[in-house]
């Protein structure tokens, strides 16, 4: 387990706990639960050397939500009882009674078993170094800043049922279900959201926008989902962030691989694969073949070489030329990628074959960074801040359309406006779009009610 010994030593030194008094088995179980739940990725700010000290800005459609300090310090959860810890993890209620936002996936953690919850609490109290660092406050606009409203949201949409094994299924399937819909909270990102940002229970794991990125369909459908992947390919992807000829992880999925999934035992990864392959297949409208089927090699240099004089300036004026100048050195002039596929092929690639082009656009804008045990992947982003030249929205659209036409799904077209939205963080949902009008709309409604009531009272007096 990652850093278990270091955490154990730190705990015994920090708290003065005698080594023989610490339950090493429970400590190890708790760390395994924390890893599977991906706690560190969200509760550690980028660049911070203090694990679990909070300050990570989670970009939600309602605004930035900052994760909190969950170390066993006074500024963290050091004064939490186990019951209070359980209420926060499973039900989204802090020790002071305030509601958490579901950016903290308590709607999935509610399925955590009593044994895992107890072990997780023990790990945070005895295996995590306390960091007395104040929380950065989340400041969402009205009415999203009214945390008490989350109580009503929970009543309507949150399922607080602890996971129960399905006796008709295998132990491996049950473990996979528990991980996908519980600890690893895959459902939180991959299930579409409704008007009030609730998960659509009739479309589990069918794919959903996720800020600038798109969490793809991971149901068992052989066209839209992962039904065409082998179990070995799924395990390889979860462990390393890539499966040759299928896909590679970027954005939030890269974080999940880097901080969580690569450390899971292979038995857990296979359980996830078994469960996903058993889910109800959901076909995305309009899709007729798997995304990884699209594309073929095509050498871009044949279309751009010799087109301009050797001393020409500002010659990158179309998608082919922009691809040649910015992408071909790593992904190769024919789009086949590097020999070891650290720079992946652009054909037979889910990112270029999907009907939703957001992941292709976001990769160009923001790049890819992913560290796993066997390799490090770094692709620079062509937007600010970056150490490579910045591309305009139109240039990113031109590159995207060239890639889609030759290496991906040629039916998909990208406009400069699409790139602008991805650069801003994605199209806001209807609820976020309505935010500026909620307060004036509420005031107008109240005025109308008062006017109607006044008119009614006056008529009664006249009578």
C-alpha positions as a LaTeX table, in Angstrom:
\begin{tabular}{lrrr}
\hline
Residue & $x$ (\AA) & $y$ (\AA) & $z$ (\AA) \\
\hline
Unk1 & 0.00 & 0.00 & 0.00 \\
Unk2 & 1.18 & 3.50 & $-0.88$ \\
Unk3 & 3.12 & 5.16 & 1.95 \\
Unk4 & 1.64 & 2.83 & 4.58 \\
Unk5 & 4.87 & 2.38 & 6.50 \\
Unk6 & 5.68 & 6.10 & 6.33 \\
Unk7 & 2.20 & 6.98 & 7.51 \\
Unk8 & 2.41 & 4.44 & 10.32 \\
Unk9 & 5.73 & 5.81 & 11.55 \\
Unk10 & 4.53 & 9.40 & 11.29 \\
Unk11 & 1.44 & 8.52 & 13.26 \\
Unk12 & 3.31 & 6.85 & 16.07 \\
Unk13 & 5.81 & 9.70 & 16.33 \\
Unk14 & 3.26 & 12.48 & 16.01 \\
Unk15 & 0.71 & 11.25 & 18.47 \\
Unk16 & 3.03 & 9.48 & 20.86 \\
Unk17 & 1.10 & 6.27 & 20.34 \\
Unk18 & 3.01 & 3.19 & 21.28 \\
Unk19 & 3.63 & 0.97 & 18.24 \\
Unk20 & 2.07 & $-2.01$ & 19.94 \\
Unk21 & $-1.09$ & 0.01 & 20.65 \\
Unk22 & $-1.72$ & 0.73 & 16.98 \\
Unk23 & $-3.77$ & $-1.82$ & 15.07 \\
Unk24 & $-1.63$ & $-2.15$ & 11.94 \\
Unk25 & $-4.21$ & $-4.34$ & 10.20 \\
Unk26 & $-6.96$ & $-1.75$ & 10.73 \\
Unk27 & $-4.56$ & 1.00 & 9.68 \\
Unk28 & $-3.79$ & $-0.85$ & 6.45 \\
Unk29 & $-7.47$ & $-1.50$ & 5.77 \\
Unk30 & $-8.27$ & 2.19 & 6.31 \\
Unk31 & $-5.53$ & 3.32 & 3.95 \\
Unk32 & $-6.84$ & 0.90 & 1.32 \\
Unk33 & $-10.32$ & 2.42 & 1.69 \\
Unk34 & $-8.89$ & 5.96 & 1.42 \\
Unk35 & $-7.00$ & 5.01 & $-1.76$ \\
Unk36 & $-10.00$ & 3.31 & $-3.34$ \\
Unk37 & $-12.12$ & 6.36 & $-2.45$ \\
Unk38 & $-9.53$ & 8.70 & $-4.03$ \\
Unk39 & $-9.54$ & 11.01 & $-1.01$ \\
Unk40 & $-6.06$ & 12.41 & $-1.60$ \\
Unk41 & $-6.71$ & 13.65 & $-5.15$ \\
Unk42 & $-9.42$ & 16.08 & $-4.06$ \\
Unk43 & $-8.20$ & 16.95 & $-0.58$ \\
Unk44 & $-4.65$ & 17.91 & $-1.52$ \\
Unk45 & $-4.01$ & 21.16 & $-3.38$ \\
Unk46 & $-1.78$ & 20.92 & $-6.47$ \\
Unk47 & 1.86 & 21.36 & $-5.45$ \\
Unk48 & 1.10 & 20.96 & $-1.74$ \\
Unk49 & 3.43 & 18.73 & 0.28 \\
Unk50 & 0.80 & 18.26 & 2.98 \\
Unk51 & $-1.49$ & 15.39 & 2.07 \\
Unk52 & $-5.19$ & 15.80 & 2.86 \\
Unk53 & $-4.77$ & 19.45 & 3.97 \\
Unk54 & $-7.46$ & 20.71 & 1.55 \\
Unk55 & $-7.51$ & 23.73 & $-0.70$ \\
Unk56 & $-8.10$ & 21.92 & $-3.99$ \\
Unk57 & $-10.47$ & 23.97 & $-6.15$ \\
Unk58 & $-13.13$ & 21.74 & $-7.67$ \\
Unk59 & $-14.65$ & 23.44 & $-10.70$ \\
Unk60 & $-18.40$ & 22.87 & $-10.48$ \\
Unk61 & $-21.09$ & 24.40 & $-12.71$ \\
Unk62 & $-22.18$ & 26.49 & $-9.72$ \\
Unk63 & $-18.71$ & 27.84 & $-9.00$ \\
Unk64 & $-15.44$ & 26.70 & $-7.45$ \\
Unk65 & $-15.84$ & 24.46 & $-4.40$ \\
Unk66 & $-12.73$ & 24.15 & $-2.23$ \\
Unk67 & $-11.99$ & 20.87 & $-0.53$ \\
Unk68 & $-11.40$ & 20.95 & 3.20 \\
Unk69 & $-8.60$ & 19.92 & 5.51 \\
Unk70 & $-9.29$ & 16.33 & 6.59 \\
Unk71 & $-6.12$ & 15.75 & 8.60 \\
Unk72 & $-6.51$ & 14.98 & 12.35 \\
Unk73 & $-5.73$ & 18.58 & 13.34 \\
Unk74 & $-7.90$ & 21.20 & 14.99 \\
Unk75 & $-8.34$ & 22.92 & 11.62 \\
Unk76 & $-9.26$ & 19.58 & 10.08 \\
Unk77 & $-11.25$ & 16.70 & 11.51 \\
Unk78 & $-9.22$ & 16.17 & 14.67 \\
Unk79 & $-12.24$ & 16.83 & 16.90 \\
Unk80 & $-14.64$ & 14.67 & 14.89 \\
Unk81 & $-16.12$ & 11.67 & 16.63 \\
Unk82 & $-16.58$ & 8.59 & 14.51 \\
Unk83 & $-20.33$ & 9.29 & 14.33 \\
Unk84 & $-19.65$ & 12.83 & 13.08 \\
Unk85 & $-17.12$ & 11.49 & 10.59 \\
Unk86 & $-19.71$ & 9.01 & 9.34 \\
Unk87 & $-22.32$ & 11.76 & 8.96 \\
Unk88 & $-19.90$ & 13.81 & 6.82 \\
Unk89 & $-18.68$ & 10.93 & 4.67 \\
Unk90 & $-21.98$ & 9.14 & 4.16 \\
Unk91 & $-24.57$ & 11.91 & 4.41 \\
Unk92 & $-22.73$ & 15.14 & 3.63 \\
Unk93 & $-23.29$ & 16.80 & 7.02 \\
Unk94 & $-20.37$ & 18.45 & 8.82 \\
Unk95 & $-19.83$ & 18.26 & 12.57 \\
Unk96 & $-21.22$ & 21.80 & 12.91 \\
Unk97 & $-24.43$ & 20.69 & 11.19 \\
Unk98 & $-23.79$ & 22.47 & 7.88 \\
Unk99 & $-24.38$ & 20.56 & 4.67 \\
Unk100 & $-21.59$ & 19.67 & 2.28 \\
Unk101 & $-21.96$ & 20.12 & $-1.45$ \\
Unk102 & $-22.14$ & 16.88 & $-3.47$ \\
Unk103 & $-18.80$ & 17.72 & $-5.08$ \\
Unk104 & $-17.88$ & 15.58 & $-2.09$ \\
Unk105 & $-19.36$ & 12.30 & $-3.40$ \\
Unk106 & $-21.20$ & 11.36 & $-0.22$ \\
Unk107 & $-24.05$ & 10.18 & $-2.43$ \\
Unk108 & $-21.75$ & 7.28 & $-3.36$ \\
Unk109 & $-19.90$ & 6.96 & $-0.06$ \\
Unk110 & $-23.25$ & 6.38 & 1.61 \\
Unk111 & $-22.83$ & 2.79 & 0.45 \\
Unk112 & $-19.61$ & 2.41 & 2.50 \\
Unk113 & $-19.89$ & $-0.50$ & 4.90 \\
Unk114 & $-19.59$ & 0.00 & 8.65 \\
Unk115 & $-16.30$ & $-1.92$ & 8.67 \\
Unk116 & $-14.77$ & 0.24 & 5.93 \\
Unk117 & $-16.05$ & 3.44 & 7.53 \\
Unk118 & $-14.53$ & 2.45 & 10.88 \\
Unk119 & $-11.20$ & 1.59 & 9.24 \\
Unk120 & $-11.18$ & 4.85 & 7.28 \\
Unk121 & $-11.78$ & 6.86 & 10.45 \\
Unk122 & $-9.01$ & 4.96 & 12.24 \\
Unk123 & $-6.61$ & 5.63 & 9.36 \\
Unk124 & $-7.27$ & 9.37 & 9.32 \\
Unk125 & $-6.91$ & 9.63 & 13.08 \\
Unk126 & $-3.79$ & 7.45 & 13.42 \\
Unk127 & $-2.13$ & 7.25 & 10.01 \\
Unk128 & $-2.33$ & 10.78 & 8.61 \\
Unk129 & $-0.03$ & 13.61 & 9.63 \\
Unk130 & $-2.01$ & 16.49 & 11.19 \\
Unk131 & $-1.72$ & 19.81 & 9.36 \\
Unk132 & $-3.17$ & 22.79 & 11.21 \\
Unk133 & $-3.97$ & 24.75 & 8.08 \\
Unk134 & $-7.16$ & 26.79 & 7.80 \\
Unk135 & $-9.68$ & 25.91 & 5.12 \\
Unk136 & $-10.18$ & 28.09 & 2.09 \\
Unk137 & $-13.82$ & 29.10 & 2.14 \\
Unk138 & $-16.16$ & 28.23 & $-0.69$ \\
Unk139 & $-18.14$ & 31.27 & $-1.84$ \\
Unk140 & $-20.83$ & 30.32 & $-4.34$ \\
Unk141 & $-23.31$ & 32.87 & $-5.69$ \\
Unk142 & $-26.87$ & 33.08 & $-4.38$ \\
Unk143 & $-28.82$ & 30.83 & $-4.01$ \\
Unk144 & $-26.17$ & 28.10 & $-4.19$ \\
Unk145 & $-24.47$ & 29.58 & $-1.11$ \\
Unk146 & $-27.47$ & 28.55 & 1.00 \\
Unk147 & $-26.09$ & 25.28 & 2.29 \\
Unk148 & $-29.30$ & 24.37 & 4.10 \\
Unk149 & $-30.91$ & 23.88 & 0.68 \\
Unk150 & $-28.73$ & 20.79 & 0.28 \\
Unk151 & $-30.79$ & 19.18 & 3.02 \\
Unk152 & $-33.86$ & 19.33 & 0.77 \\
Unk153 & $-31.76$ & 18.13 & $-2.18$ \\
Unk154 & $-30.61$ & 15.15 & $-0.11$ \\
Unk155 & $-34.19$ & 14.24 & 0.79 \\
Unk156 & $-35.15$ & 14.27 & $-2.88$ \\
Unk157 & $-32.11$ & 12.62 & $-4.45$ \\
Unk158 & $-29.60$ & 11.10 & $-2.02$ \\
Unk159 & $-29.72$ & 7.37 & $-1.31$ \\
Unk160 & $-28.36$ & 6.69 & 2.17 \\
Unk161 & $-28.57$ & 2.89 & 1.92 \\
Unk162 & $-25.40$ & 1.02 & 2.93 \\
Unk163 & $-24.28$ & $-1.48$ & 0.28 \\
Unk164 & $-25.76$ & $-4.96$ & 0.57 \\
Unk165 & $-24.37$ & $-7.89$ & $-1.37$ \\
Unk166 & $-26.57$ & $-9.39$ & $-4.07$ \\
Unk167 & $-26.71$ & $-13.10$ & $-3.22$ \\
Unk168 & $-27.55$ & $-13.95$ & $-6.83$ \\
Unk169 & $-24.21$ & $-12.55$ & $-8.04$ \\
Unk170 & $-20.62$ & $-13.64$ & $-7.52$ \\
Unk171 & $-18.34$ & $-12.18$ & $-4.86$ \\
Unk172 & $-16.27$ & $-10.60$ & $-7.64$ \\
Unk173 & $-19.33$ & $-8.90$ & $-9.17$ \\
Unk174 & $-20.42$ & $-7.59$ & $-5.76$ \\
Unk175 & $-16.96$ & $-6.20$ & $-5.11$ \\
Unk176 & $-17.04$ & $-4.47$ & $-8.49$ \\
Unk177 & $-20.47$ & $-3.00$ & $-7.83$ \\
Unk178 & $-19.33$ & $-1.75$ & $-4.42$ \\
Unk179 & $-16.30$ & $-0.07$ & $-5.96$ \\
Unk180 & $-17.98$ & 1.42 & $-9.05$ \\
Unk181 & $-21.03$ & 2.83 & $-7.25$ \\
Unk182 & $-19.51$ & 3.23 & $-3.80$ \\
Unk183 & $-15.87$ & 3.77 & $-2.91$ \\
Unk184 & $-14.46$ & 4.62 & $-6.35$ \\
Unk185 & $-17.65$ & 6.65 & $-7.14$ \\
Unk186 & $-17.40$ & 6.13 & $-10.92$ \\
Unk187 & $-21.11$ & 6.89 & $-11.09$ \\
Unk188 & $-20.52$ & 10.44 & $-9.82$ \\
Unk189 & $-18.77$ & 11.47 & $-13.03$ \\
Unk190 & $-20.09$ & 9.02 & $-15.62$ \\
Unk191 & $-23.84$ & 9.27 & $-14.92$ \\
Unk192 & $-25.78$ & 12.11 & $-16.63$ \\
Unk193 & $-27.23$ & 14.83 & $-14.41$ \\
Unk194 & $-30.77$ & 16.18 & $-14.32$ \\
Unk195 & $-32.16$ & 19.71 & $-13.96$ \\
Unk196 & $-31.21$ & 19.97 & $-10.27$ \\
Unk197 & $-27.83$ & 18.29 & $-10.83$ \\
Unk198 & $-29.05$ & 14.94 & $-9.53$ \\
Unk199 & $-27.84$ & 11.70 & $-11.10$ \\
Unk200 & $-30.33$ & 10.33 & $-13.62$ \\
Unk201 & $-31.10$ & 6.95 & $-12.10$ \\
Unk202 & $-32.49$ & 5.61 & $-15.39$ \\
Unk203 & $-29.17$ & 6.22 & $-17.21$ \\
Unk204 & $-26.45$ & 4.91 & $-14.88$ \\
Unk205 & $-22.91$ & 5.29 & $-16.25$ \\
Unk206 & $-24.20$ & 6.44 & $-19.66$ \\
Unk207 & $-21.75$ & 9.36 & $-19.95$ \\
Unk208 & $-21.89$ & 12.98 & $-18.85$ \\
Unk209 & $-20.25$ & 16.39 & $-19.39$ \\
Unk210 & $-17.66$ & 17.10 & $-16.72$ \\
Unk211 & $-16.62$ & 20.72 & $-16.99$ \\
Unk212 & $-14.31$ & 21.04 & $-19.97$ \\
Unk213 & $-14.12$ & 17.26 & $-20.33$ \\
Unk214 & $-16.62$ & 14.50 & $-21.05$ \\
Unk215 & $-16.86$ & 11.38 & $-18.90$ \\
Unk216 & $-17.75$ & 8.75 & $-21.52$ \\
Unk217 & $-20.38$ & 6.04 & $-21.50$ \\
Unk218 & $-18.98$ & 3.06 & $-19.56$ \\
Unk219 & $-22.00$ & 0.77 & $-19.74$ \\
Unk220 & $-21.66$ & $-2.63$ & $-21.38$ \\
Unk221 & $-22.97$ & $-1.36$ & $-24.72$ \\
Unk222 & $-20.63$ & $-2.58$ & $-27.47$ \\
Unk223 & $-20.98$ & 0.60 & $-29.52$ \\
Unk224 & $-21.27$ & 3.46 & $-27.04$ \\
Unk225 & $-19.77$ & 1.89 & $-23.94$ \\
Unk226 & $-16.99$ & $-0.53$ & $-23.00$ \\
Unk227 & $-18.70$ & $-3.69$ & $-24.27$ \\
Unk228 & $-16.07$ & $-3.99$ & $-27.01$ \\
Unk229 & $-13.18$ & $-3.86$ & $-24.52$ \\
Unk230 & $-11.71$ & $-7.04$ & $-23.08$ \\
Unk231 & $-11.37$ & $-7.43$ & $-19.33$ \\
Unk232 & $-7.58$ & $-7.26$ & $-19.73$ \\
Unk233 & $-7.86$ & $-3.95$ & $-21.62$ \\
Unk234 & $-10.07$ & $-2.48$ & $-18.91$ \\
Unk235 & $-7.65$ & $-3.59$ & $-16.18$ \\
Unk236 & $-4.70$ & $-2.20$ & $-18.13$ \\
Unk237 & $-6.49$ & 1.12 & $-18.60$ \\
Unk238 & $-7.42$ & 1.44 & $-14.94$ \\
Unk239 & $-3.91$ & 0.56 & $-13.80$ \\
Unk240 & $-1.86$ & 2.61 & $-16.27$ \\
Unk241 & $-4.27$ & 5.11 & $-17.80$ \\
Unk242 & $-4.01$ & 3.69 & $-21.29$ \\
Unk243 & $-5.17$ & 0.74 & $-23.33$ \\
Unk244 & $-3.58$ & 0.59 & $-26.76$ \\
Unk245 & $-6.09$ & 0.88 & $-29.55$ \\
Unk246 & $-8.78$ & 2.04 & $-27.15$ \\
Unk247 & $-8.14$ & 5.12 & $-25.02$ \\
Unk248 & $-5.87$ & 7.02 & $-22.64$ \\
Unk249 & $-6.75$ & 8.87 & $-19.46$ \\
Unk250 & $-6.65$ & 12.66 & $-19.20$ \\
Unk251 & $-8.27$ & 15.30 & $-17.02$ \\
Unk252 & $-10.10$ & 13.96 & $-13.99$ \\
Unk253 & $-9.65$ & 10.35 & $-15.09$ \\
Unk254 & $-5.88$ & 10.81 & $-15.17$ \\
Unk255 & $-6.08$ & 12.06 & $-11.58$ \\
Unk256 & $-8.13$ & 9.03 & $-10.58$ \\
Unk257 & $-5.58$ & 6.67 & $-12.14$ \\
Unk258 & $-2.61$ & 8.53 & $-10.68$ \\
Unk259 & $-3.88$ & 8.86 & $-7.11$ \\
Unk260 & $-6.18$ & 5.89 & $-6.73$ \\
Unk261 & $-6.78$ & 3.22 & $-9.34$ \\
Unk262 & $-3.16$ & 2.25 & $-10.02$ \\
Unk263 & $-2.77$ & 1.32 & $-6.35$ \\
Unk264 & $-5.77$ & $-1.00$ & $-6.22$ \\
Unk265 & $-4.99$ & $-4.72$ & $-6.18$ \\
Unk266 & $-5.53$ & $-6.42$ & $-9.53$ \\
Unk267 & $-8.40$ & $-8.38$ & $-8.01$ \\
Unk268 & $-10.26$ & $-5.10$ & $-7.46$ \\
Unk269 & $-9.52$ & $-3.88$ & $-10.97$ \\
Unk270 & $-10.83$ & $-7.16$ & $-12.39$ \\
Unk271 & $-13.91$ & $-6.89$ & $-10.21$ \\
Unk272 & $-14.58$ & $-3.44$ & $-11.66$ \\
Unk273 & $-14.18$ & $-4.85$ & $-15.18$ \\
Unk274 & $-16.52$ & $-7.75$ & $-14.44$ \\
Unk275 & $-19.18$ & $-5.44$ & $-13.03$ \\
Unk276 & $-18.97$ & $-2.90$ & $-15.87$ \\
Unk277 & $-19.25$ & $-5.64$ & $-18.47$ \\
Unk278 & $-22.46$ & $-6.82$ & $-16.73$ \\
Unk279 & $-24.24$ & $-3.45$ & $-16.61$ \\
Unk280 & $-27.30$ & $-2.65$ & $-18.67$ \\
Unk281 & $-26.14$ & $-1.53$ & $-22.13$ \\
Unk282 & $-27.17$ & 2.03 & $-22.97$ \\
Unk283 & $-26.71$ & 3.21 & $-26.55$ \\
Unk284 & $-25.90$ & 6.89 & $-27.11$ \\
Unk285 & $-28.23$ & 8.28 & $-29.75$ \\
Unk286 & $-26.73$ & 8.49 & $-33.22$ \\
Unk287 & $-23.76$ & 6.20 & $-32.62$ \\
Unk288 & $-23.36$ & 3.30 & $-35.04$ \\
Unk289 & $-19.87$ & 1.97 & $-34.36$ \\
Unk290 & $-17.42$ & 2.05 & $-31.46$ \\
Unk291 & $-15.39$ & 5.24 & $-31.15$ \\
Unk292 & $-12.14$ & 3.26 & $-31.25$ \\
Unk293 & $-13.01$ & 1.88 & $-34.70$ \\
Unk294 & $-12.58$ & 5.19 & $-36.49$ \\
Unk295 & $-9.64$ & 6.47 & $-38.49$ \\
Unk296 & $-6.61$ & 5.29 & $-40.41$ \\
Unk297 & $-3.03$ & 6.50 & $-40.91$ \\
Unk298 & $-2.62$ & 9.48 & $-43.24$ \\
Unk299 & 0.70 & 11.29 & $-43.72$ \\
Unk300 & 0.10 & 15.02 & $-43.32$ \\
Unk301 & 3.45 & 15.97 & $-44.84$ \\
Unk302 & 2.27 & 14.97 & $-48.29$ \\
Unk303 & $-0.27$ & 17.80 & $-48.18$ \\
Unk304 & 1.84 & 20.55 & $-46.61$ \\
Unk305 & 5.44 & 20.01 & $-47.72$ \\
Unk306 & 6.50 & 22.47 & $-50.44$ \\
Unk307 & 3.26 & 24.42 & $-50.25$ \\
Unk308 & 5.05 & 27.59 & $-49.11$ \\
Unk309 & 8.54 & 29.03 & $-49.72$ \\
Unk310 & 11.20 & 28.00 & $-47.18$ \\
Unk311 & 11.34 & 31.51 & $-45.71$ \\
Unk312 & 7.57 & 32.00 & $-45.51$ \\
Unk313 & 6.11 & 33.54 & $-42.34$ \\
Unk314 & 2.67 & 32.95 & $-40.83$ \\
Unk315 & 2.26 & 29.89 & $-43.02$ \\
Unk316 & 0.28 & 27.74 & $-40.55$ \\
Unk317 & $-3.04$ & 28.75 & $-42.01$ \\
Unk318 & $-5.06$ & 25.53 & $-42.09$ \\
Unk319 & $-5.62$ & 22.41 & $-40.03$ \\
Unk320 & $-3.07$ & 20.29 & $-41.87$ \\
Unk321 & $-0.30$ & 22.87 & $-41.52$ \\
Unk322 & $-1.16$ & 23.51 & $-37.86$ \\
Unk323 & $-1.13$ & 19.77 & $-37.16$ \\
Unk324 & 2.23 & 19.41 & $-38.90$ \\
Unk325 & 3.71 & 22.31 & $-36.95$ \\
Unk326 & 2.31 & 21.50 & $-33.51$ \\
Unk327 & 1.39 & 17.83 & $-33.29$ \\
Unk328 & 3.20 & 15.66 & $-35.84$ \\
Unk329 & 6.58 & 15.64 & $-34.08$ \\
Unk330 & 5.09 & 13.59 & $-31.21$ \\
Unk331 & 2.05 & 11.90 & $-32.76$ \\
Unk332 & 3.96 & 11.28 & $-36.02$ \\
Unk333 & 3.09 & 12.71 & $-39.45$ \\
Unk334 & 0.70 & 9.81 & $-40.11$ \\
Unk335 & $-1.00$ & 10.05 & $-36.69$ \\
Unk336 & 0.24 & 6.64 & $-35.56$ \\
Unk337 & 1.91 & 7.88 & $-32.38$ \\
Unk338 & 5.28 & 6.95 & $-30.93$ \\
Unk339 & 6.60 & 3.40 & $-31.06$ \\
Unk340 & 5.87 & 2.80 & $-27.36$ \\
Unk341 & 2.53 & 4.64 & $-27.60$ \\
Unk342 & 3.49 & 7.06 & $-24.83$ \\
Unk343 & 2.27 & 9.51 & $-27.47$ \\
Unk344 & $-0.79$ & 7.57 & $-28.57$ \\
Unk345 & $-2.10$ & 6.87 & $-32.01$ \\
Unk346 & $-4.78$ & 9.34 & $-33.05$ \\
Unk347 & $-6.73$ & 6.71 & $-34.96$ \\
Unk348 & $-8.44$ & 3.79 & $-33.20$ \\
Unk349 & $-8.68$ & 6.17 & $-30.27$ \\
Unk350 & $-11.84$ & 6.84 & $-28.29$ \\
Unk351 & $-10.93$ & 10.52 & $-27.77$ \\
Unk352 & $-11.00$ & 11.18 & $-31.53$ \\
Unk353 & $-13.83$ & 8.79 & $-32.37$ \\
Unk354 & $-16.50$ & 10.00 & $-29.94$ \\
Unk355 & $-19.42$ & 12.09 & $-31.12$ \\
Unk356 & $-18.63$ & 14.53 & $-28.34$ \\
Unk357 & $-15.32$ & 16.25 & $-29.22$ \\
Unk358 & $-14.72$ & 17.89 & $-25.82$ \\
Unk359 & $-11.95$ & 15.50 & $-24.77$ \\
Unk360 & $-10.04$ & 16.13 & $-27.99$ \\
Unk361 & $-10.41$ & 19.90 & $-27.59$ \\
Unk362 & $-9.57$ & 19.83 & $-23.87$ \\
Unk363 & $-6.48$ & 17.71 & $-24.51$ \\
Unk364 & $-5.17$ & 20.26 & $-27.01$ \\
Unk365 & $-5.95$ & 23.16 & $-24.67$ \\
Unk366 & $-4.91$ & 21.73 & $-21.31$ \\
Unk367 & $-2.60$ & 18.85 & $-22.18$ \\
Unk368 & $-2.18$ & 15.58 & $-20.29$ \\
Unk369 & $-0.22$ & 14.81 & $-17.15$ \\
Unk370 & $-0.31$ & 11.35 & $-15.66$ \\
Unk371 & 2.18 & 9.55 & $-13.42$ \\
Unk372 & 1.95 & 5.82 & $-12.88$ \\
Unk373 & 4.38 & 3.18 & $-11.67$ \\
Unk374 & 5.56 & 2.23 & $-15.15$ \\
Unk375 & 5.63 & 5.58 & $-16.94$ \\
Unk376 & 5.06 & 9.31 & $-16.87$ \\
Unk377 & 2.98 & 11.01 & $-19.54$ \\
Unk378 & 3.28 & 14.71 & $-20.23$ \\
Unk379 & 1.68 & 16.52 & $-23.13$ \\
Unk380 & 1.79 & 20.31 & $-22.97$ \\
Unk381 & $-1.40$ & 22.30 & $-23.29$ \\
Unk382 & $-1.62$ & 24.90 & $-26.03$ \\
Unk383 & $-3.34$ & 27.48 & $-23.85$ \\
Unk384 & $-2.19$ & 29.75 & $-21.06$ \\
Unk385 & $-0.21$ & 29.06 & $-18.96$ \\
Unk386 & 2.09 & 26.81 & $-20.95$ \\
Unk387 & 5.66 & 26.61 & $-22.18$ \\
Unk388 & 4.52 & 26.06 & $-25.78$ \\
Unk389 & 2.90 & 28.52 & $-28.14$ \\
Unk390 & $-0.72$ & 29.34 & $-27.44$ \\
Unk391 & $-3.30$ & 28.52 & $-30.07$ \\
Unk392 & $-6.40$ & 30.57 & $-30.76$ \\
Unk393 & $-9.90$ & 29.09 & $-30.62$ \\
Unk394 & $-9.99$ & 28.97 & $-34.41$ \\
Unk395 & $-6.61$ & 27.26 & $-34.63$ \\
Unk396 & $-7.66$ & 24.60 & $-32.10$ \\
Unk397 & $-10.87$ & 24.11 & $-34.09$ \\
Unk398 & $-8.85$ & 23.75 & $-37.33$ \\
Unk399 & $-6.53$ & 21.14 & $-35.79$ \\
Unk400 & $-9.49$ & 19.30 & $-34.27$ \\
Unk401 & $-11.32$ & 19.15 & $-37.59$ \\
Unk402 & $-8.21$ & 17.90 & $-39.38$ \\
Unk403 & $-7.72$ & 15.18 & $-36.76$ \\
Unk404 & $-11.40$ & 14.22 & $-36.83$ \\
Unk405 & $-11.58$ & 14.11 & $-40.62$ \\
Unk406 & $-8.53$ & 11.85 & $-41.02$ \\
Unk407 & $-7.96$ & 10.00 & $-37.75$ \\
Unk408 & $-11.30$ & 10.10 & $-35.94$ \\
Unk409 & $-15.02$ & 10.53 & $-36.51$ \\
Unk410 & $-15.40$ & 12.58 & $-39.73$ \\
Unk411 & $-19.05$ & 13.35 & $-38.98$ \\
Unk412 & $-18.07$ & 15.53 & $-36.02$ \\
Unk413 & $-17.26$ & 19.19 & $-36.69$ \\
Unk414 & $-15.76$ & 21.70 & $-34.27$ \\
Unk415 & $-16.39$ & 25.45 & $-34.33$ \\
Unk416 & $-14.27$ & 28.13 & $-32.69$ \\
Unk417 & $-17.19$ & 28.74 & $-30.33$ \\
Unk418 & $-17.01$ & 25.12 & $-29.14$ \\
Unk419 & $-13.37$ & 25.65 & $-28.24$ \\
Unk420 & $-14.22$ & 28.88 & $-26.40$ \\
Unk421 & $-16.73$ & 27.04 & $-24.20$ \\
Unk422 & $-14.26$ & 24.27 & $-23.38$ \\
Unk423 & $-11.65$ & 26.89 & $-22.55$ \\
Unk424 & $-14.13$ & 28.52 & $-20.14$ \\
Unk425 & $-14.92$ & 25.24 & $-18.41$ \\
Unk426 & $-17.76$ & 23.84 & $-20.50$ \\
Unk427 & $-21.37$ & 24.75 & $-21.18$ \\
Unk428 & $-23.10$ & 25.58 & $-17.89$ \\
Unk429 & $-26.22$ & 23.51 & $-17.12$ \\
Unk430 & $-29.62$ & 25.18 & $-17.13$ \\
Unk431 & $-29.59$ & 25.66 & $-13.35$ \\
Unk432 & $-26.32$ & 27.60 & $-13.53$ \\
Unk433 & $-27.55$ & 29.62 & $-16.49$ \\
Unk434 & $-30.64$ & 30.60 & $-14.50$ \\
Unk435 & $-28.62$ & 31.78 & $-11.48$ \\
Unk436 & $-28.57$ & 35.53 & $-12.35$ \\
Unk437 & $-32.36$ & 35.51 & $-12.61$ \\
Unk438 & $-33.22$ & 33.51 & $-9.49$ \\
Unk439 & $-33.03$ & 36.42 & $-7.03$ \\
Unk440 & $-34.85$ & 39.01 & $-9.19$ \\
Unk441 & $-37.32$ & 36.32 & $-10.24$ \\
Unk442 & $-37.98$ & 35.46 & $-6.60$ \\
Unk443 & $-38.48$ & 39.11 & $-5.72$ \\
Unk444 & $-40.85$ & 39.59 & $-8.66$ \\
Unk445 & $-42.83$ & 36.52 & $-7.63$ \\
Unk446 & $-43.08$ & 37.83 & $-4.06$ \\
Unk447 & $-44.27$ & 41.24 & $-5.29$ \\
Unk448 & $-46.91$ & 39.58 & $-7.46$ \\
Unk449 & $-48.11$ & 37.48 & $-4.51$ \\
Unk450 & $-48.34$ & 40.59 & $-2.29$ \\
Unk451 & $-50.23$ & 42.53 & $-4.96$ \\
Unk452 & $-52.70$ & 39.68 & $-5.47$ \\
Unk453 & $-53.15$ & 39.35 & $-1.70$ \\
Unk454 & $-53.69$ & 43.10 & $-1.34$ \\
Unk455 & $-56.22$ & 43.13 & $-4.17$ \\
Unk456 & $-58.09$ & 40.21 & $-2.62$ \\
Unk457 & $-58.20$ & 41.86 & 0.82 \\
Unk458 & $-59.46$ & 45.14 & $-0.63$ \\
Unk459 & $-62.26$ & 43.35 & $-2.47$ \\
Unk460 & $-63.28$ & 41.64 & 0.77 \\
Unk461 & $-63.49$ & 44.97 & 2.55 \\
Unk462 & $-65.62$ & 46.41 & $-0.26$ \\
Unk463 & $-68.02$ & 43.51 & 0.02 \\
\hline
\end{tabular}
